[in-house]
Amino acid sequence: MTNDQMAVGHVGRRKTREGVVVSDRMDKTVVVSVETMKRHALYGKTMRRSKKFKAHDEENRCRVGDVVRIRESRPISKDKCWVVEEILRHREGIRPEG
């Protein structure tokens, strides 16, 4: 193990996030909004923070409103370095195709 690997602290592990698909208009790509809760350093109020990630969806199975788990991967394009690992829940009222 090199010094670089020891400094990172997660050797061989990829980060995962859970979020909601907010856009599926691109081919094989979805935009996933991941929401986190964070406490304000001074006032202590809990704030909601959200960040959008572009994720690779090989079979174009994800639809807007689906809850998905994404996993970090090698860069696939300029903005895309996450892959859809699994669809946790489909949007209410929409049946999955297939």
N, C-alpha and C positions, 0 to 999 in steps of 0.2 A: 504494500500500500504506500503510495507516495504522499508527500506532505500536502499536496493540493487536495487529494481525496480525503485526508484526515480533517482538513480545515472545513470542508463542505459539510460533513456530518451525516450525509445520507448516500453512502456508497451503494450503487446499484439500485436505488429506489427512485421511482418516478413520483412526482407530486400528482395528486388527484384532487379534483374539485367537483362539487355538485352544483348545478345551476339549471336555469330555464332557457330553452331555445327561444330567442327573440327574432331571429331571421333565418329563413331557409331558402332565400332567393338565388343563391349561388350554387353552381354545380359541385357536388361533393364537399361542400363547406357549409357549416352552420355557425351562427353567432350565438354564444352562450353567455348569459348574464349571471354572474356569481355574486351573491350578496353575503357580506360579512358584517358582524356586529363589533363595534370598537368603542371603548370608553374614552371620553375626552380626557386628556392628560390633566388639565387644571380643574375643570368643573365636574368631572365624573359622570356626566350624562352619557348614556349609551346612544351611539349614533349608528345608523345603517349606512354602510358603504357598499357600492356595487361597482364591478369591473366587468368589461366585456372581453371575451376571448373568442378568437376564430378557431374552430376545431374541424378536423377532417372527418367527414362522414362518407365512407367509401360507397355504401349502397343507397345513399339518399333516403334513409328510413326516417330520419327525424323530421318532425313538423313543429311549427310554432306552438309554444305552450307545453311541449314535452319537458319533463324533468330528466336530465341526463347526468351521467358521470363522465368527466373527461380526464384524460391522462396526458401528462407531459411527454413529448417525443422530440425527435430530432427536427430541425426546421424543415418544413415541407414546402413552404413558399416564404415570401418576404414577411408576411404577418402571421402565418399559421404554423404553430409549433405545439399543438394539442391534438389529440385524437379522441373521438367519441368511444368510450369503453363499453358503455351499455345504456340502454334507455330504461330508467327506473320506473317512470310512470308516463303514460300517454295522456294527452289533454282530455279533459272531461267531455263526453259526448262524441268523440271522434274514435272510430274503430281503426286499428292498425291494418294496413294492407298486407295481404299474404297470409 
